[in-house]
């Protein structure tokens, strides 16, 4: 089993803390082998503070990674000074986070790893560093030359995939189209198959209250969403919708559907986070490799205090291994 590469994220946030506390656990490393990509000095600083019995070992490549209890293998990528400050936006930490992600993508594209688990990045820090991406999803798609990707959130009770992601609500509505809806429904179907679900059942949430109430509250559900669902069903995809957004997630949670296609960011993320951030995992669907992430941000307000919850990162790491294994079973090995 190939190790998972864990990118440390923005080191001014809680990334270094949750990474070292997770990977310093001997049972975790035995079950879920992983190495870290990011500035080694930041990982050393974090280990001294929050995992004092662990040893940070610098490696130069995947071949140097040899899982061992209490040892954190770190591929030293990205430069930050030893005096970086927790909880502060910095161009240097934004640039380092981007370089670590870029390196992980290169390793995945070359087949040295099958999965990446990313600790949180900070959008303002990326912008300060001149990085032209608003988040992981867009960055991963372009740098891996993937043209058909989407953000997917999963927890033990619910899965959702987003039609639109990091944009204003007005922009999200403007971006909706029959073609875009159909693309996401198809991608959701393929992704669930990759996850080992033999007959995926997909619900499509409506945009407007009561899915527009026959056009009284807007025609997007009638003109843009419904035709895409009809087209998907004609292709043999078990798609249902559009369904009212205020009840469809409840139905999926009760087992009626395997995934809900949400029309915009908060429509999909609020139900997931309401069920518990500690169990939520962000998955980028449509990549040639697996990518997962904890379902929370950099938490600048508590960075450096040693109180961050590591549950979501542990679940994200486990999910990365599980999805990589499921994908390997479905796909022939890469040459």
C-alpha positions, 0 to 999 in steps of 0.5 A, spaced: 500 500 500 502 506 497 503 512 503 498 518 503 502 525 502 499 529 507 500 537 505 501 541 512 497 547 509 498 554 512 503 553 517 500 560 521 494 556 522 492 549 526 495 545 520 502 543 523 499 542 530 493 537 527 498 533 523 504 532 528 499 530 533 495 525 528 501 522 525 505 521 532 500 516 534 503 509 533 497 506 531 495 511 526 501 510 522 501 503 523 494 503 520 494 509 515 502 510 513 503 517 511 508 522 510 508 530 510 510 535 505 511 542 507 516 546 511 520 542 515 522 547 520 515 548 522 513 541 523 519 541 528 517 547 532 510 543 532 512 537 534 516 540 540 510 543 542 505 538 541 508 531 540 515 532 544 516 524 543 516 524 536 522 525 531 521 529 525 526 526 519 527 529 513 526 525 507 528 527 499 523 523 496 517 517 497 522 512 497 525 514 503 519 514 507 519 508 512 513 508 517 516 507 524 512 509 531 514 516 533 517 518 526 514 523 522 517 523 515 517 530 512 519 532 505 521 539 506 518 543 501 516 551 502 520 556 505 518 560 512 522 563 517 523 560 524 519 567 526 513 566 523 507 567 527 500 563 528 494 566 526 497 572 522 496 572 514 503 571 511 505 571 503 510 567 505 506 561 509 501 562 503 507 561 498 509 555 502 502 552 502 502 552 495 508 549 493 507 543 498 500 542 494 504 543 487 509 537 490 504 533 492 500 533 485 507 532 481 508 525 486 501 523 484 501 525 477 508 520 477 504 515 480 509 515 486 502 516 491 495 514 490 492 519 495 493 526 498 490 529 504 491 536 505 491 540 511 487 547 511 490 553 507 488 560 507 485 564 501 488 571 504 495 568 504 494 565 497 492 571 495 498 575 498 503 570 495 500 572 488 497 565 487 491 565 482 487 560 486 481 561 491 482 554 494 484 547 493 479 545 488 481 549 483 488 549 484 488 541 484 484 541 478 488 546 474 495 543 476 493 536 475 490 538 468 483 535 470 477 538 466 471 535 470 472 536 477 467 538 483 467 539 491 464 533 494 463 532 502 462 526 506 461 524 513 458 517 515 451 519 514 451 524 508 454 525 501 453 531 497 457 534 491 457 541 489 455 544 482 458 551 484 463 552 489 467 559 491 463 564 488 458 569 490 450 567 490 449 571 484 454 568 481 452 561 483 445 562 480 448 565 473 453 559 472 447 554 472 446 551 466 443 544 463 450 542 461 453 544 468 448 540 472 448 534 467 456 534 468 456 534 475 450 528 476 455 524 471 461 525 475 457 524 482 455 517 479 462 515 477 465 517 483 460 513 487 462 507 483 469 508 484 467 508 492 464 501 491 457 503 490 454 498 485 448 502 484 448 509 486 442 513 487 443 521 486 438 526 489 438 533 486 437 539 490 433 544 487 435 552 487 429 555 489 424 554 495 419 548 494 423 548 487 420 554 484 413 552 486 411 551 479 415 557 476 412 562 482 419 563 485 423 562 479 424 558 473 431 555 474 429 548 477 424 547 471 429 550 465 436 548 468 435 542 473 429 538 471 432 537 463 439 535 466 435 530 471 431 527 465 438 527 460 441 523 466 436 518 467 436 517 459 443 515 460 441 510 465 443 514 471 438 513 477 437 521 478 431 524 482 430 531 482 429 537 483 427 536 490 426 541 495 432 543 499 429 543 505 427 536 505 432 532 501 438 532 505 434 529 511 431 523 506 439 522 504 441 521 511 435 516 512 438 512 506 433 514 501 439 517 496 447 515 496 448 523 494 445 529 494 447 534 488 447 541 491 447 547 487 451 552 491 456 552 496 452 553 503 446 549 501 451 543 501 456 544 506 451 547 512 448 540 512 454 536 513 457 541 518 451 541 522 452 533 523 459 534 525 465 537 523 469 532 526 466 527 522 466 531 515 471 530 509 472 534 503 473 530 497 475 532 490 472 528 485 474 527 478 481 527 479 486 522 477 488 521 484 484 521 491 484 528 495 481 528 501 481 534 507 478 535 513 472 539 513 474 545 517 479 551 516 485 554 518 482 556 525 487 562 526 483 564 532 486 558 536 492 556 532 498 555 536 494 554 543 494 546 542 487 545 543 485 544 535 481 538 534 484 532 530 478 528 529 477 531 522 484 530 519 484 523 522 478 521 518 480 525 512 487 520 512 483 514 513 478 516 507 484 517 503 486 510 504 479 507 503 478 511 497 485 509 494 484 502 495 477 502 492 479 505 486 485 501 485 480 495 485 476 498 480 482 500 475 488 497 472 494 499 475 498 505 472 504 503 467 
